[in-house]
C-alpha cells in the first residue's frame, strides 16, 4: 500500500506540479 501511495504522489506531482505540497496529498490519501 505504501509503495502504491508513493507512486500516486509522484504521478500527482507530475500532473499538478510542485504547487501541491506532499503534506496536503498525504492528508487527502488515507
C-alpha positions in Angstrom: 0.0 0.0 0.0 2.8 2.4 1.0 4.5 1.8 -2.3 1.4 2.5 -4.3 0.8 5.7 -2.3 4.3 6.9 -3.2 3.7 6.2 -6.9 0.3 8.1 -6.7 2.0 11.1 -5.1 4.7 11.1 -7.8 2.0 10.9 -10.6 0.0 13.7 -8.9 3.1 15.9 -8.6 3.8 15.3 -12.3 0.3 16.4 -13.3 -0.2 19.3 -10.9 3.5 20.2 -10.4 5.2 21.3 -7.2 2.3 23.6 -6.4 0.6 20.9 -4.2 2.5 20.1 -1.1 3.2 16.5 -0.2 1.7 17.0 3.2 -1.6 18.0 1.5 -1.6 14.9 -0.6 -0.9 12.7 2.5 -3.9 14.2 4.2 -6.0 13.5 1.1 -4.9 9.9 0.8 -5.8 7.8 3.8 
